[in-house]
Amino acid sequence: MMKFMVVVVSLVLTLSYVHAETGTATFYTPPYVPSACFGFDDEGTMIAAASDGIYNNGEVCGRMYSVTCTGPTNLGVPQPCTGNSVTVKVVDRCPSPGCQATIDLSQEAFAIIADPDAGKINIEFTQV
């Protein structure tokens, strides 16, 4: 019976584990329309543009991600993280070579998780 319980608990823990990906985030400023995914539809301010690495020809459009700051990418702001997470909707593409991050957050979303003076931060993000 004990072996069975250990297997069940292990299975539940494995199924409930959500794999967070790591990357970097920058931010962009208004106007947020038009966007590559939704044209001139206003999708609010808790939004993001995906880099080519995750954009996948628009398949990521409309997906929601929880984003958390994990630390600085430079010496400018040594402690940029606020300790908060933010959920954003992907509404746009952040094309290379100009895109300097995995996810380009709206200015409002970035300010929830980090000091905007940092400009670029390390992040963890998961699809929700």
C-alpha positions in Angstrom: 0.0 0.0 0.0 2.8 2.4 0.9 4.5 1.8 -2.5 1.2 2.6 -4.3 0.9 5.9 -2.3 4.4 6.9 -3.2 3.7 6.2 -6.9 0.5 8.2 -6.8 2.0 11.2 -5.1 5.0 11.2 -7.5 2.6 11.1 -10.5 0.5 14.0 -9.1 3.7 16.0 -8.5 5.0 15.3 -12.0 1.7 16.2 -13.7 1.3 19.4 -11.7 4.9 20.6 -12.4 5.0 23.5 -14.9 8.2 24.0 -16.8 9.3 27.6 -16.8 11.4 28.8 -19.7 14.1 31.4 -19.3 15.0 34.4 -21.4 15.2 38.1 -21.4 12.6 40.9 -21.5 12.7 44.5 -22.7 9.8 46.9 -23.2 8.2 49.0 -25.8 6.1 52.1 -25.5 2.7 53.2 -27.0 1.1 53.3 -29.4 0.5 49.5 -29.2 -1.6 49.3 -32.4 -1.4 48.2 -35.1 0.0 44.8 -34.0 1.0 41.8 -36.1 -1.6 39.6 -34.5 -4.6 41.8 -34.0 -4.2 44.7 -36.4 -5.9 47.8 -35.1 -7.8 46.0 -32.3 -6.9 47.4 -28.9 -5.8 44.5 -26.7 -5.1 46.7 -23.6 -1.7 47.3 -21.9 -0.9 43.9 -20.4 0.6 42.7 -23.7 3.8 41.6 -25.3 5.6 41.1 -28.5 7.3 37.7 -29.1 10.8 37.3 -30.5 11.2 35.2 -33.6 12.4 32.4 -31.4 8.9 31.9 -29.9 6.7 33.8 -32.5 6.5 30.7 -34.7 4.8 32.4 -37.7 2.1 33.8 -35.5 1.1 30.6 -33.7 1.8 32.3 -30.4 -0.7 35.1 -31.1 -3.2 35.4 -28.3 -1.3 33.1 -25.9 -1.0 34.2 -22.3 2.2 34.1 -20.4 3.1 34.6 -16.8 6.4 36.5 -16.7 8.7 37.0 -13.6 11.9 39.0 -13.4 14.8 36.9 -12.2 17.6 39.4 -12.2 19.6 42.1 -14.1 21.3 41.7 -17.5 23.7 44.6 -16.9 25.3 46.6 -14.1 23.0 49.7 -14.6 20.4 48.6 -12.1 21.8 45.8 -9.9 18.4 44.9 -8.3 15.8 45.6 -10.9 13.1 43.0 -9.9 10.0 44.0 -7.9 9.2 40.5 -6.8 5.9 40.5 -8.8 4.8 38.5 -11.8 2.6 39.7 -14.6 0.4 37.9 -17.1 0.5 39.2 -20.6 -1.1 38.4 -23.9 1.1 38.1 -27.0 -0.3 40.5 -29.6 2.8 41.4 -31.7 6.1 40.2 -33.2 9.4 41.5 -32.1 11.4 40.8 -35.2 15.1 40.2 -35.5 17.7 41.7 -35.8 16.2 44.7 -34.0 14.6 42.6 -31.2 16.9 42.4 -28.2 14.9 40.1 -26.0 12.9 36.9 -25.8 9.8 38.9 -25.0 9.2 42.6 -25.5 6.7 43.7 -22.8 4.5 46.7 -22.9 5.9 49.5 -20.7 3.1 49.0 -18.2 3.7 45.2 -17.9 7.5 45.7 -17.6 7.0 48.2 -14.7 5.0 45.7 -12.7 8.0 43.2 -12.6 11.0 45.5 -12.8 12.4 49.0 -12.7 12.1 50.4 -16.2 15.5 52.1 -15.8 17.0 48.6 -16.2 15.9 48.4 -19.8 16.5 44.7 -20.1 16.1 41.9 -17.5 16.4 38.2 -17.1 13.1 36.4 -16.8 11.2 33.1 -16.4 8.0 32.7 -18.3 5.3 30.1 -18.5 2.3 29.7 -20.7 -0.9 30.0 -18.7 
